[in-house]
Amino acid sequence: QVQLLESGGGLVQPGGSLRLSCVASGSIVSIYVMGWYRRAPGKQRELVATVTSDGRPNLLDSVKGRFTISRDNAKNTVVLQMNSLKPEDTAVYYCNAVISTGALPQTYWGQGTQVTVSS
């Protein structure tokens, strides 16, 4: 059994910063891609950022230059640092990881953490 536990969401004013963390736990053999998705009210879920096991990031165009993603393979952790936040960044953010527990890799999701950017 694998679990993804997120932390770090909250309310922040425009221009502010938040740091989201996600730790994977359980019977993990390998973690491939880790990342973050978000779903804003009335919109479809979208990929925000991912990072491969060797540290290569991929970010949504609208967050480039403001968000960074990093991971600590030893701690099974991925971090999304969000700076210069805008009201349009308001959404529920979900941690995502592709993990092998010994069989074929599967995709796992966290429970979601709310990020609200408002004055």
N, CA, C and O atoms as CSV, one atom per row, in Angstrom:
chain,resi,resn,atom,element,x,y,z
A,1,GLN,N,N,0.846,-1.181,0.000
A,1,GLN,CA,C,0.000,0.000,0.000
A,1,GLN,C,C,0.889,1.241,0.000
A,1,GLN,O,O,1.877,1.309,0.730
A,2,VAL,N,N,0.528,2.211,-0.819
A,2,VAL,CA,C,1.293,3.446,-0.939
A,2,VAL,C,C,0.386,4.613,-0.579
A,2,VAL,O,O,-0.786,4.642,-0.954
A,3,GLN,N,N,0.933,5.558,0.138
A,3,GLN,CA,C,0.205,6.781,0.466
A,3,GLN,C,C,1.035,7.995,0.108
A,3,GLN,O,O,2.257,7.996,0.260
A,4,LEU,N,N,0.356,9.037,-0.372
A,4,LEU,CA,C,0.974,10.329,-0.611
A,4,LEU,C,C,0.343,11.318,0.361
A,4,LEU,O,O,-0.874,11.503,0.370
A,5,LEU,N,N,1.173,11.944,1.170
A,5,LEU,CA,C,0.672,12.878,2.173
A,5,LEU,C,C,1.177,14.280,1.848
A,5,LEU,O,O,2.382,14.530,1.812
A,6,GLU,N,N,0.223,15.195,1.610
A,6,GLU,CA,C,0.555,16.556,1.241
A,6,GLU,C,C,0.461,17.490,2.434
A,6,GLU,O,O,-0.260,17.225,3.396
A,7,SER,N,N,1.194,18.577,2.355
A,7,SER,CA,C,1.095,19.624,3.369
A,7,SER,C,C,1.512,20.945,2.747
A,7,SER,O,O,2.207,20.978,1.731
A,8,GLY,N,N,1.072,22.048,3.378
A,8,GLY,CA,C,1.570,23.349,2.983
A,8,GLY,C,C,0.584,24.279,2.307
A,8,GLY,O,O,0.940,25.417,2.001
A,9,GLY,N,N,-0.631,23.846,2.064
A,9,GLY,CA,C,-1.594,24.746,1.433
A,9,GLY,C,C,-2.057,25.820,2.397
A,9,GLY,O,O,-1.667,25.832,3.565
A,10,GLY,N,N,-2.901,26.735,1.896
A,10,GLY,CA,C,-3.419,27.781,2.753
A,10,GLY,C,C,-3.868,28.995,1.978
A,10,GLY,O,O,-4.027,28.966,0.758
A,11,LEU,N,N,-4.069,30.072,2.730
A,11,LEU,CA,C,-4.511,31.345,2.162
A,11,LEU,C,C,-3.328,32.303,2.119
A,11,LEU,O,O,-2.603,32.456,3.101
A,12,VAL,N,N,-3.144,32.942,0.976
A,12,VAL,CA,C,-2.036,33.875,0.822
A,12,VAL,C,C,-2.495,35.037,-0.054
A,12,VAL,O,O,-3.359,34.874,-0.915
A,13,GLN,N,N,-1.916,36.194,0.171
A,13,GLN,CA,C,-2.252,37.368,-0.640
A,13,GLN,C,C,-1.541,37.301,-1.995
A,13,GLN,O,O,-0.502,36.654,-2.121
A,14,PRO,N,N,-2.095,37.960,-2.991
A,14,PRO,CA,C,-1.399,38.021,-4.291
A,14,PRO,C,C,0.023,38.535,-4.127
A,14,PRO,O,O,0.284,39.491,-3.397
A,15,GLY,N,N,0.941,37.864,-4.833
A,15,GLY,CA,C,2.353,38.206,-4.707
A,15,GLY,C,C,3.077,37.410,-3.646
A,15,GLY,O,O,4.305,37.450,-3.567
A,16,GLY,N,N,2.333,36.690,-2.832
A,16,GLY,CA,C,2.931,35.918,-1.766
A,16,GLY,C,C,3.461,34.575,-2.222
A,16,GLY,O,O,3.451,34.249,-3.409
A,17,SER,N,N,3.929,33.797,-1.241
A,17,SER,CA,C,4.546,32.500,-1.525
A,17,SER,C,C,3.949,31.413,-0.645
A,17,SER,O,O,3.506,31.661,0.477
A,18,LEU,N,N,3.951,30.215,-1.183
A,18,LEU,CA,C,3.595,29.016,-0.435
A,18,LEU,C,C,4.504,27.889,-0.880
A,18,LEU,O,O,5.026,27.878,-1.994
A,19,ARG,N,N,4.675,26.947,0.022
A,19,ARG,CA,C,5.510,25.785,-0.274
A,19,ARG,C,C,4.694,24.534,0.008
A,19,ARG,O,O,4.261,24.304,1.137
A,20,LEU,N,N,4.490,23.732,-1.022
A,20,LEU,CA,C,3.757,22.476,-0.879
A,20,LEU,C,C,4.748,21.314,-0.822
A,20,LEU,O,O,5.694,21.244,-1.607
A,21,SER,N,N,4.512,20.419,0.111
A,21,SER,CA,C,5.350,19.233,0.234
A,21,SER,C,C,4.495,17.986,0.133
A,21,SER,O,O,3.323,17.982,0.508
A,22,CYS,N,N,5.102,16.932,-0.379
A,22,CYS,CA,C,4.406,15.649,-0.493
A,22,CYS,C,C,5.417,14.544,-0.214
A,22,CYS,O,O,6.497,14.507,-0.804
A,23,VAL,N,N,5.053,13.658,0.684
A,23,VAL,CA,C,5.927,12.528,0.988
A,23,VAL,C,C,5.195,11.236,0.669
A,23,VAL,O,O,4.031,11.055,1.029
A,24,ALA,N,N,5.889,10.354,-0.003
A,24,ALA,CA,C,5.344,9.042,-0.348
A,24,ALA,C,C,5.820,8.017,0.668
A,24,ALA,O,O,6.990,8.007,1.051
A,25,SER,N,N,4.909,7.156,1.102
A,25,SER,CA,C,5.267,6.132,2.065
A,25,SER,C,C,4.585,4.819,1.701
A,25,SER,O,O,3.593,4.795,0.973
A,26,GLY,N,N,5.138,3.731,2.224
A,26,GLY,CA,C,4.574,2.420,1.957
A,26,GLY,C,C,5.622,1.492,1.385
A,26,GLY,O,O,6.824,1.708,1.540
A,27,SER,N,N,5.145,0.456,0.722
A,27,SER,CA,C,6.027,-0.580,0.176
A,27,SER,C,C,6.575,-0.146,-1.184
A,27,SER,O,O,6.213,-0.700,-2.222
A,28,ILE,N,N,7.439,0.839,-1.153
A,28,ILE,CA,C,7.943,1.465,-2.369
A,28,ILE,C,C,9.254,0.822,-2.810
A,28,ILE,O,O,10.191,0.679,-2.024
A,29,VAL,N,N,9.300,0.439,-4.082
A,29,VAL,CA,C,10.541,-0.055,-4.667
A,29,VAL,C,C,11.217,1.064,-5.457
A,29,VAL,O,O,12.402,1.345,-5.279
A,30,SER,N,N,10.444,1.687,-6.322
A,30,SER,CA,C,10.978,2.800,-7.119
A,30,SER,C,C,9.910,3.858,-7.315
A,30,SER,O,O,8.726,3.552,-7.457
A,31,ILE,N,N,10.351,5.119,-7.321
A,31,ILE,CA,C,9.468,6.230,-7.674
A,31,ILE,C,C,9.982,6.842,-8.961
A,31,ILE,O,O,11.137,7.259,-9.041
A,32,TYR,N,N,9.144,6.895,-9.944
A,32,TYR,CA,C,9.527,7.448,-11.230
A,32,TYR,C,C,9.214,8.935,-11.221
A,32,TYR,O,O,9.926,9.699,-10.569
A,33,VAL,N,N,8.209,9.356,-11.897
A,33,VAL,CA,C,7.862,10.775,-11.931
A,33,VAL,C,C,7.073,11.149,-10.680
A,33,VAL,O,O,6.216,10.394,-10.220
A,34,MET,N,N,7.376,12.330,-10.137
A,34,MET,CA,C,6.570,12.927,-9.065
A,34,MET,C,C,6.149,14.305,-9.524
A,34,MET,O,O,6.855,14.963,-10.289
A,35,GLY,N,N,4.995,14.737,-9.054
A,35,GLY,CA,C,4.567,16.055,-9.505
A,35,GLY,C,C,3.325,16.555,-8.808
A,35,GLY,O,O,2.842,15.980,-7.832
A,36,TRP,N,N,2.829,17.649,-9.351
A,36,TRP,CA,C,1.655,18.335,-8.808
A,36,TRP,C,C,0.683,18.679,-9.936
A,36,TRP,O,O,1.073,19.133,-11.012
A,37,TYR,N,N,-0.583,18.448,-9.650
A,37,TYR,CA,C,-1.676,18.855,-10.521
A,37,TYR,C,C,-2.566,19.781,-9.701
A,37,TYR,O,O,-2.465,19.840,-8.476
A,38,ARG,N,N,-3.435,20.497,-10.395
A,38,ARG,CA,C,-4.398,21.326,-9.679
A,38,ARG,C,C,-5.733,21.344,-10.412
A,38,ARG,O,O,-5.822,21.145,-11.624
A,39,ARG,N,N,-6.774,21.596,-9.605
A,39,ARG,CA,C,-8.110,21.739,-10.173
A,39,ARG,C,C,-8.738,22.983,-9.566
A,39,ARG,O,O,-8.981,23.053,-8.361
A,40,ALA,N,N,-8.995,23.958,-10.422
A,40,ALA,CA,C,-9.658,25.179,-9.993
A,40,ALA,C,C,-11.164,24.998,-10.123
A,40,ALA,O,O,-11.614,24.154,-10.898
A,41,PRO,N,N,-11.940,25.759,-9.392
A,41,PRO,CA,C,-13.406,25.637,-9.469
A,41,PRO,C,C,-13.904,25.812,-10.897
A,41,PRO,O,O,-13.572,26.787,-11.571
A,42,GLY,N,N,-14.699,24.859,-11.345
A,42,GLY,CA,C,-15.271,24.937,-12.675
A,42,GLY,C,C,-14.334,24.605,-13.807
A,42,GLY,O,O,-14.697,24.748,-14.974
A,43,LYS,N,N,-13.122,24.160,-13.481
A,43,LYS,CA,C,-12.138,23.859,-14.526
A,43,LYS,C,C,-11.667,22.414,-14.422
A,43,LYS,O,O,-11.855,21.751,-13.402
A,44,GLN,N,N,-11.057,21.951,-15.491
A,44,GLN,CA,C,-10.487,20.608,-15.474
A,44,GLN,C,C,-9.150,20.597,-14.738
A,44,GLN,O,O,-8.464,21.612,-14.617
A,45,ARG,N,N,-8.816,19.418,-14.260
A,45,ARG,CA,C,-7.515,19.263,-13.616
A,45,ARG,C,C,-6.404,19.499,-14.631
A,45,ARG,O,O,-6.503,19.066,-15.779
A,46,GLU,N,N,-5.349,20.184,-14.207
A,46,GLU,CA,C,-4.225,20.442,-15.104
A,46,GLU,C,C,-2.900,20.138,-14.411
A,46,GLU,O,O,-2.761,20.256,-13.193
A,47,LEU,N,N,-1.948,19.747,-15.225
A,47,LEU,CA,C,-0.612,19.473,-14.713
A,47,LEU,C,C,0.063,20.795,-14.408
A,47,LEU,O,O,0.061,21.701,-15.241
A,48,VAL,N,N,0.639,20.914,-13.226
A,48,VAL,CA,C,1.364,22.114,-12.831
A,48,VAL,C,C,2.865,21.922,-13.019
A,48,VAL,O,O,3.536,22.743,-13.644
A,49,ALA,N,N,3.377,20.831,-12.473
A,49,ALA,CA,C,4.813,20.585,-12.554
A,49,ALA,C,C,5.099,19.131,-12.249
A,49,ALA,O,O,4.439,18.510,-11.416
A,50,THR,N,N,6.099,18.596,-12.943
A,50,THR,CA,C,6.577,17.249,-12.642
A,50,THR,C,C,8.096,17.258,-12.603
A,50,THR,O,O,8.745,18.162,-13.130
A,51,VAL,N,N,8.643,16.239,-11.972
A,51,VAL,CA,C,10.101,16.089,-11.938
A,51,VAL,C,C,10.433,14.609,-12.010
A,51,VAL,O,O,9.837,13.794,-11.306
A,52,THR,N,N,11.381,14.269,-12.859
A,52,THR,CA,C,11.771,12.869,-13.024
A,52,THR,C,C,12.698,12.441,-11.891
A,52,THR,O,O,13.118,13.258,-11.071
A,53,SER,N,N,13.005,11.164,-11.859
A,53,SER,CA,C,13.861,10.630,-10.796
A,53,SER,C,C,15.273,11.206,-10.861
A,53,SER,O,O,15.977,11.240,-9.852
A,54,ASP,N,N,15.687,11.658,-12.039
A,54,ASP,CA,C,17.021,12.269,-12.154
A,54,ASP,C,C,16.952,13.789,-12.137
A,54,ASP,O,O,17.913,14.462,-12.509
A,55,GLY,N,N,15.803,14.337,-11.700
A,55,GLY,CA,C,15.715,15.761,-11.421
A,55,GLY,C,C,15.309,16.673,-12.556
A,55,GLY,O,O,15.411,17.893,-12.429
A,56,ARG,N,N,14.852,16.115,-13.664
A,56,ARG,CA,C,14.452,16.969,-14.785
A,56,ARG,C,C,13.032,17.487,-14.563
A,56,ARG,O,O,12.099,16.696,-14.431
A,57,PRO,N,N,12.861,18.819,-14.521
A,57,PRO,CA,C,11.530,19.385,-14.269
A,57,PRO,C,C,10.759,19.676,-15.554
A,57,PRO,O,O,11.331,19.869,-16.626
A,58,ASN,N,N,9.465,19.698,-15.400
A,58,ASN,CA,C,8.572,20.118,-16.474
A,58,ASN,C,C,7.494,20.971,-15.808
A,58,ASN,O,O,6.842,20.522,-14.865
A,59,LEU,N,N,7.304,22.194,-16.292
A,59,LEU,CA,C,6.350,23.095,-15.655
A,59,LEU,C,C,5.358,23.648,-16.658
A,59,LEU,O,O,5.670,23.852,-17.831
A,60,LEU,N,N,4.161,23.882,-16.166
A,60,LEU,CA,C,3.118,24.552,-16.926
A,60,LEU,C,C,3.627,25.944,-17.320
A,60,LEU,O,O,4.241,26.632,-16.505
A,61,ASP,N,N,3.378,26.351,-18.547
A,61,ASP,CA,C,3.904,27.634,-19.028
A,61,ASP,C,C,3.531,28.803,-18.121
A,61,ASP,O,O,4.342,29.700,-17.888
A,62,SER,N,N,2.305,28.788,-17.615
A,62,SER,CA,C,1.837,29.936,-16.838
A,62,SER,C,C,2.493,30.045,-15.462
A,62,SER,O,O,2.336,31.063,-14.788
A,63,VAL,N,N,3.224,29.015,-15.036
A,63,VAL,CA,C,3.892,29.078,-13.729
A,63,VAL,C,C,5.404,29.159,-13.852
A,63,VAL,O,O,6.103,29.315,-12.851
A,64,LYS,N,N,5.912,29.054,-15.071
A,64,LYS,CA,C,7.368,29.153,-15.263
A,64,LYS,C,C,7.864,30.519,-14.794
A,64,LYS,O,O,7.255,31.553,-15.068
A,65,GLY,N,N,8.987,30.490,-14.082
A,65,GLY,CA,C,9.529,31.723,-13.533
A,65,GLY,C,C,8.964,32.080,-12.172
A,65,GLY,O,O,9.490,32.960,-11.490
A,66,ARG,N,N,7.879,31.392,-11.767
A,66,ARG,CA,C,7.276,31.657,-10.455
A,66,ARG,C,C,7.318,30.423,-9.549
A,66,ARG,O,O,7.518,30.545,-8.340
A,67,PHE,N,N,7.132,29.244,-10.129
A,67,PHE,CA,C,7.124,27.997,-9.363
A,67,PHE,C,C,8.392,27.201,-9.669
A,67,PHE,O,O,8.910,27.238,-10.785
A,68,THR,N,N,8.871,26.497,-8.681
A,68,THR,CA,C,9.934,25.532,-8.898
A,68,THR,C,C,9.546,24.216,-8.238
A,68,THR,O,O,8.842,24.195,-7.228
A,69,ILE,N,N,10.013,23.123,-8.823
A,69,ILE,CA,C,9.738,21.806,-8.276
A,69,ILE,C,C,11.060,21.106,-8.011
A,69,ILE,O,O,12.005,21.200,-8.794
A,70,SER,N,N,11.103,20.404,-6.891
A,70,SER,CA,C,12.311,19.659,-6.553
A,70,SER,C,C,11.909,18.393,-5.811
A,70,SER,O,O,10.790,18.282,-5.310
A,71,ARG,N,N,12.822,17.452,-5.748
A,71,ARG,CA,C,12.528,16.217,-5.026
A,71,ARG,C,C,13.762,15.729,-4.297
A,71,ARG,O,O,14.897,16.012,-4.680
A,72,ASP,N,N,13.505,14.991,-3.241
A,72,ASP,CA,C,14.555,14.349,-2.458
A,72,ASP,C,C,14.292,12.855,-2.547
A,72,ASP,O,O,13.393,12.336,-1.885
A,73,ASN,N,N,15.072,12.168,-3.361
A,73,ASN,CA,C,14.835,10.735,-3.583
A,73,ASN,C,C,15.054,9.919,-2.302
A,73,ASN,O,O,14.386,8.907,-2.089
A,74,ALA,N,N,15.966,10.350,-1.472
A,74,ALA,CA,C,16.237,9.609,-0.237
A,74,ALA,C,C,15.053,9.674,0.727
A,74,ALA,O,O,14.845,8.764,1.529
A,75,LYS,N,N,14.274,10.765,0.641
A,75,LYS,CA,C,13.140,10.953,1.552
A,75,LYS,C,C,11.800,10.747,0.847
A,75,LYS,O,O,10.747,10.953,1.449
A,76,ASN,N,N,11.831,10.345,-0.415
A,76,ASN,CA,C,10.585,10.131,-1.184
A,76,ASN,C,C,9.682,11.360,-1.133
A,76,ASN,O,O,8.470,11.250,-0.951
A,77,THR,N,N,10.285,12.516,-1.295
A,77,THR,CA,C,9.563,13.778,-1.127
A,77,THR,C,C,9.676,14.643,-2.373
A,77,THR,O,O,10.718,14.686,-3.026
A,78,VAL,N,N,8.591,15.328,-2.689
A,78,VAL,CA,C,8.587,16.321,-3.758
A,78,VAL,C,C,8.050,17.624,-3.181
A,78,VAL,O,O,7.101,17.629,-2.397
A,79,VAL,N,N,8.673,18.727,-3.584
A,79,VAL,CA,C,8.313,20.042,-3.064
A,79,VAL,C,C,7.995,20.978,-4.225
A,79,VAL,O,O,8.719,21.023,-5.220
A,80,LEU,N,N,6.909,21.717,-4.083
A,80,LEU,CA,C,6.549,22.753,-5.056
A,80,LEU,C,C,6.653,24.099,-4.351
A,80,LEU,O,O,5.858,24.407,-3.463
A,81,GLN,N,N,7.618,24.883,-4.743
A,81,GLN,CA,C,7.768,26.236,-4.205
A,81,GLN,C,C,7.046,27.197,-5.130
A,81,GLN,O,O,7.362,27.294,-6.316
A,82,MET,N,N,6.075,27.906,-4.578
A,82,MET,CA,C,5.241,28.788,-5.382
A,82,MET,C,C,5.463,30.228,-4.936
A,82,MET,O,O,5.155,30.591,-3.800
A,83,ASN,N,N,5.992,31.032,-5.824
A,83,ASN,CA,C,6.242,32.446,-5.550
A,83,ASN,C,C,5.394,33.315,-6.469
A,83,ASN,O,O,4.855,32.846,-7.472
A,84,SER,N,N,5.288,34.573,-6.113
A,84,SER,CA,C,4.517,35.533,-6.934
A,84,SER,C,C,3.144,34.983,-7.285
A,84,SER,O,O,2.715,35.026,-8.438
A,85,LEU,N,N,2.477,34.476,-6.288
A,85,LEU,CA,C,1.189,33.831,-6.522
A,85,LEU,C,C,0.143,34.825,-7.012
A,85,LEU,O,O,0.131,35.996,-6.631
A,86,LYS,N,N,-0.731,34.313,-7.870
A,86,LYS,CA,C,-1.795,35.114,-8.470
A,86,LYS,C,C,-3.148,34.508,-8.107
A,86,LYS,O,O,-3.230,33.320,-7.793
A,87,PRO,N,N,-4.199,35.308,-8.148
A,87,PRO,CA,C,-5.527,34.744,-7.845
A,87,PRO,C,C,-5.879,33.554,-8.729
A,87,PRO,O,O,-6.579,32.643,-8.286
A,88,GLU,N,N,-5.409,33.548,-9.960
A,88,GLU,CA,C,-5.707,32.424,-10.847
A,88,GLU,C,C,-4.968,31.148,-10.477
A,88,GLU,O,O,-5.213,30.104,-11.082
A,89,ASP,N,N,-4.077,31.204,-9.507
A,89,ASP,CA,C,-3.435,29.992,-8.997
A,89,ASP,C,C,-4.306,29.289,-7.947
A,89,ASP,O,O,-3.984,28.191,-7.495
A,90,THR,N,N,-5.389,29.926,-7.575
A,90,THR,CA,C,-6.288,29.323,-6.592
A,90,THR,C,C,-6.857,28.010,-7.119
A,90,THR,O,O,-7.443,27.957,-8.200
A,91,ALA,N,N,-6.670,26.955,-6.332
A,91,ALA,CA,C,-7.112,25.619,-6.753
A,91,ALA,C,C,-6.822,24.631,-5.638
A,91,ALA,O,O,-6.150,24.946,-4.656
A,92,VAL,N,N,-7.341,23.442,-5.815
A,92,VAL,CA,C,-6.901,22.319,-4.985
A,92,VAL,C,C,-5.720,21.681,-5.710
A,92,VAL,O,O,-5.815,21.327,-6.885
A,93,TYR,N,N,-4.616,21.541,-5.000
A,93,TYR,CA,C,-3.394,20.987,-5.561
A,93,TYR,C,C,-3.237,19.537,-5.104
A,93,TYR,O,O,-3.372,19.224,-3.921
A,94,TYR,N,N,-2.952,18.670,-6.059
A,94,TYR,CA,C,-2.831,17.238,-5.793
A,94,TYR,C,C,-1.416,16.759,-6.112
A,94,TYR,O,O,-0.867,17.033,-7.180
A,95,CYS,N,N,-0.860,16.052,-5.171
A,95,CYS,CA,C,0.415,15.386,-5.413
A,95,CYS,C,C,0.168,14.125,-6.240
A,95,CYS,O,O,-0.851,13.454,-6.080
A,96,ASN,N,N,1.099,13.822,-7.109
A,96,ASN,CA,C,0.976,12.679,-8.006
A,96,ASN,C,C,2.327,11.993,-8.106
A,96,ASN,O,O,3.361,12.660,-8.146
A,97,ALA,N,N,2.327,10.679,-8.147
A,97,ALA,CA,C,3.589,9.958,-8.303
A,97,ALA,C,C,3.349,8.633,-9.011
A,97,ALA,O,O,2.326,7.978,-8.815
A,98,VAL,N,N,4.301,8.262,-9.825
A,98,VAL,CA,C,4.287,6.951,-10.482
A,98,VAL,C,C,5.273,6.072,-9.723
A,98,VAL,O,O,6.474,6.338,-9.687
A,99,ILE,N,N,4.727,5.004,-9.113
A,99,ILE,CA,C,5.494,4.229,-8.138
A,99,ILE,C,C,5.375,2.754,-8.435
A,99,ILE,O,O,4.309,2.249,-8.788
A,100,SER,N,N,6.494,2.078,-8.283
A,100,SER,CA,C,6.498,0.621,-8.361
A,100,SER,C,C,6.653,0.042,-6.952
A,100,SER,O,O,7.511,0.465,-6.178
A,101,THR,N,N,5.804,-0.928,-6.646
A,101,THR,CA,C,5.929,-1.640,-5.368
A,101,THR,C,C,6.491,-3.035,-5.596
A,101,THR,O,O,6.448,-3.893,-4.714
A,102,GLY,N,N,7.020,-3.244,-6.800
A,102,GLY,CA,C,7.592,-4.529,-7.153
A,102,GLY,C,C,6.978,-5.096,-8.411
A,102,GLY,O,O,7.576,-5.928,-9.094
A,103,ALA,N,N,5.780,-4.635,-8.709
A,103,ALA,CA,C,5.101,-5.038,-9.937
A,103,ALA,C,C,5.147,-3.851,-10.916
A,103,ALA,O,O,6.026,-2.993,-10.825
A,104,LEU,N,N,4.201,-3.821,-11.837
A,104,LEU,CA,C,4.175,-2.703,-12.782
A,104,LEU,C,C,3.923,-1.383,-12.061
A,104,LEU,O,O,3.153,-1.347,-11.102
A,105,PRO,N,N,4.555,-0.300,-12.502
A,105,PRO,CA,C,4.320,0.999,-11.861
A,105,PRO,C,C,2.858,1.416,-11.961
A,105,PRO,O,O,2.174,1.139,-12.946
A,106,GLN,N,N,2.401,2.097,-10.902
A,106,GLN,CA,C,1.045,2.621,-10.877
A,106,GLN,C,C,1.092,4.092,-10.498
A,106,GLN,O,O,2.072,4.583,-9.937
A,107,THR,N,N,0.010,4.777,-10.819
A,107,THR,CA,C,-0.106,6.192,-10.480
A,107,THR,C,C,-0.874,6.341,-9.182
A,107,THR,O,O,-1.932,5.741,-8.993
A,108,TYR,N,N,-0.325,7.149,-8.296
A,108,TYR,CA,C,-0.955,7.411,-7.001
A,108,TYR,C,C,-1.212,8.907,-6.849
A,108,TYR,O,O,-0.514,9.745,-7.420
A,109,TRP,N,N,-2.243,9.211,-6.055
A,109,TRP,CA,C,-2.647,10.587,-5.829
A,109,TRP,C,C,-2.756,10.878,-4.336
A,109,TRP,O,O,-3.131,10.018,-3.538
A,110,GLY,N,N,-2.419,12.107,-3.986
A,110,GLY,CA,C,-2.679,12.569,-2.641
A,110,GLY,C,C,-4.127,13.014,-2.499
A,110,GLY,O,O,-4.897,12.973,-3.459
A,111,GLN,N,N,-4.490,13.440,-1.295
A,111,GLN,CA,C,-5.875,13.791,-1.022
A,111,GLN,C,C,-6.204,15.214,-1.467
A,111,GLN,O,O,-7.375,15.586,-1.550
A,112,GLY,N,N,-5.187,15.999,-1.749
A,112,GLY,CA,C,-5.382,17.374,-2.188
A,112,GLY,C,C,-5.230,18.376,-1.060
A,112,GLY,O,O,-5.594,18.112,0.086
A,113,THR,N,N,-4.685,19.528,-1.411
A,113,THR,CA,C,-4.540,20.606,-0.446
A,113,THR,C,C,-4.979,21.920,-1.111
A,113,THR,O,O,-4.606,22.211,-2.248
A,114,GLN,N,N,-5.768,22.692,-0.383
A,114,GLN,CA,C,-6.339,23.908,-0.943
A,114,GLN,C,C,-5.326,25.044,-0.915
A,114,GLN,O,O,-4.692,25.303,0.108
A,115,VAL,N,N,-5.183,25.720,-2.054
A,115,VAL,CA,C,-4.394,26.945,-2.141
A,115,VAL,C,C,-5.334,28.062,-2.580
A,115,VAL,O,O,-5.963,27.978,-3.635
A,116,THR,N,N,-5.422,29.096,-1.772
A,116,THR,CA,C,-6.284,30.232,-2.081
A,116,THR,C,C,-5.444,31.499,-2.104
A,116,THR,O,O,-4.772,31.834,-1.129
A,117,VAL,N,N,-5.494,32.196,-3.231
A,117,VAL,CA,C,-4.746,33.444,-3.381
A,117,VAL,C,C,-5.769,34.576,-3.479
A,117,VAL,O,O,-6.484,34.705,-4.473
A,118,SER,N,N,-5.821,35.378,-2.442
A,118,SER,CA,C,-6.844,36.415,-2.372
A,118,SER,C,C,-6.405,37.515,-1.414
A,118,SER,O,O,-5.708,37.267,-0.430
A,119,SER,N,N,-6.827,38.726,-1.725
A,119,SER,CA,C,-6.554,39.852,-0.821
A,119,SER,C,C,-7.737,40.075,0.111
A,119,SER,O,O,-7.703,40.977,0.948
